[in-house]
Structures are given as structure tokens and as C-alpha cells.
């Protein structure tokens, strides 16, 4: 006669003595902390995106609000071309406004390619291609900034003009104008001064859009702190 062996049943005992029950206020506080941490992580990831696009650290976050540059946004939304933010007074927020607009574009259209570069840095990069061990050429530099969906050229007019600089700026602006790719430009030069400096060949492409003058009455250099 076959015998059967009874398998002992496992027993489970829950110990509630170490369990902590949260109050509604504590649960709410915990959720708020989790949300805060999520927002911090997203903000840091967004800064990394802006860094890869070339935006300087100073402008990756800002205290500017849409109200501060509401007229600029409205003006740009009416234009399908370039945007020139100009003014002879330094420190009035031209670069800050352009950076704000770039951040807005990256949030609304994250798949759009954007580049941010100071014109003087662009010239330095081009001249770096003249060395024998450079893997880039002036043409590849120009292509990098010609093909992105949005290009932010900061401080146009600060560069020392020469024939190779002229050709570089023309190559970029002409290609972007031909392909109808918007370029957002900041400069201390007025439209008249841009025409005088770059002549019709380049200036007509730079000014193919709208211009916003930041030399408003009472404007001052906001980077200079009052004593």
C-alpha cells in the first residue's frame, strides 16, 4: 500500500508593528517632494540640451518672463524670416531675449535643430581650421550653421572684418536665406550700420525679416549695478 507524505504548509505572518502609516498631509508632502525632484531633473536635462546647442551657461536659465518680452514674441510670431534685435546701448537684454526665445523654441518644438553662437567664436572656429592638423574646413563650419532649423547669431558686428570672415558670414546667411531658415541675430549695429558694414550682398539677407530696436528711452546697461 502506497504511503503519502504530507508536505508541511508554509505559514506567513504579517508583522504590522514596523509599518508606518502616513497621514494625508505627509502623503501630500511626499508627492510634492517627488514632483519637485522630477522638475529639477527635467530642468537639468533641458540645460544639457541647451549646452549641446551652444548656449552659454549664463543664459541657460533666466528670470525673464514672457511678459518682459511680450512685444518681441508678438513681433517674431508675425515674421517668417529673420529677427534682428539691435541697439547701441549694451546690457539692455538683447542676448537674454534671444536666449529666452531659443529656450521657448526648444520647449515647444524639441525636434527642431538649433544652434547658438557668438559671431566672434564662429570666426575663431573658422580660423582654427587653418592649422595642418585640423579635421574641419571653413566649408564644414559654414555647413554646421547653415543647416540647422534655427540659428542664433549673437553680437554681430563685434568680429574683426576680413575677406575670409566676410565669405563665412555670406556663406551661412545666403544658404539660410535660400532655404528659408530663420536666423535670430543680436547686434549693437543699427540696420543702417549693418548695410554700411556688410554691403548689400550680406545685409539684404541679414535684414530679411523684422528688426526690434532695444534703444528705448531710458535704456541703460542692466549689468552695471547701482552703487
GIHU-V632611 format. One record per backbone hydrogen bond with DSSP energy under -1.0 kcal/mol. CO is the residue of the C=O (numbers start at 1). NH is the residue of the N-H. Records with the same first field share a line. If there is no record, write none. Layout:
# GIHU-V632611
CO=NH / NH
This chain:
# GIHU-V632611
23=27
24=28
25=29
26=30
27=31
28=32
29=33
30=34
31=35
32=36
33=37
34=38
35=39
36=40
37=41
38=42
39=43
40=44
41=45
42=46
43=47
44=48
45=49
46=50
47=51
48=52
49=53
50=55
51=54
53=116
56=59
57=60
67=70
69=73
70=74
71=75
72=76
73=77
76=79
82=210
83=185
84=212
85=187
86=214
91=222
93=97
94=98
95=99
96=100
97=101
98=102
99=103
100=104
101=105
102=106
103=107
104=108
105=109
109=112
113=150
115=152
117=154
118=122
119=123
120=124
121=125
122=126
123=127
124=128
126=129
127=130
131=134
137=141
138=142
139=143
140=144
141=145
142=146
143=147
150=115
151=184
152=117
153=186
154=119
155=158
162=166
163=167
164=168
165=169
166=170
167=171
168=172
169=173
170=174
171=175
172=176
173=177
174=178
175=179
176=181
182=151
183=83
184=153
185=85
186=156
187=87
190=194
191=195
192=196
193=197
194=198
195=199
198=202
199=203
200=204
202=205 / 206
203=207
207=209
208=82
210=84
212=86
214=216
216=219
221=224
